[in-house]
Amino acid sequence: MRLANRVIGITGGASGIGRACALAAAAEGADLALGDIDADGLAATASEIQDLGRRAVTRIVDVTTDDDQEALVELAVDELGGLDGWVGSAGTGSGQFALEHTRNEWRRVMEVNVEGVFFGAQAAGRHMVTTGSGSIVTVASMYGQRAVKQRAAYCTSKASVVMLTQVLALELADHGIRVNALAPGYTDTPLFNAGKERDSVEMDRLISYVPFKRLAEAEEIAAAAIFLLSDEASFVTGHILTVDGGWVAHGPRQ
């Protein structure tokens, strides 16, 4: 098993990609420290992990606060014995046109998608520096690599995750810590489905832009995360692993 007896912290672990990453890590032998604002979802994910024979601890984590993610790192260390990997999966969507964008909505997206990812990686990295090893995986998006209408805040936030991932990779390399980003494409998750309903997305048109002509399953994104967390990616850092069915290569069509 690729993550045998390692401890992985994950934000956004109650559903979607975060949940899939947690279950995939447990299947690879890891113990999990999970954070999310959804207490019921956290409990359900933890129960599934325990059914796989691994340990799971949970904490309500709002990534826009000053100390919740630091507390999740401390929980992992205190209850599970350390922190070997971190996945910053908590995120939010937005669908306002640029000229209609409110300042409050812009700030909300940046607080969750940029500040939340950065300060979680910072908290994890500060612990990993003391051990001289670790792998941090941020969650960006294919929308951080291409401009899309009605996504000014979201595209900007995910492009910011790409850059902060690369900066962190440079700064933490001397400490034996790898930092990489996942850039998922359209994935069948609660967040995607909520955005689809909010923006009245025509699914046939959307899927037509994906060379594979389908959504990703969350488990397919999680498989890429496991690779980045594992020793198979021992010489991979500062990389953006795009898992999008070819969307970026094809280019958005609107």
Buried (B, 14 or more C-beta within 10 A) or exposed (E): EBBEEBBBBBBBBBBBBBBBBBBBBBBBBBBBBBBBBBEEBBBBBBEBBEEBEBBBBBBBBBBBEEEBBBBBBBBBBEBBEBBBBBBBBBBBBBBBEEEEBEEEBBEBBBBBBBBBBBBBBBBBBEBBBEBEEBBBBBBBBBBBBBEEEBBBBBBBBBBBBBBBBBEBBEEBEEBEBBBBBBBBBBBBBBBBBEBBEEBEBEEEEEBEBBEEEEBBEBBBBBBBBBBBBBEEBEEBBBBBBBBBBBBBEBEBEE
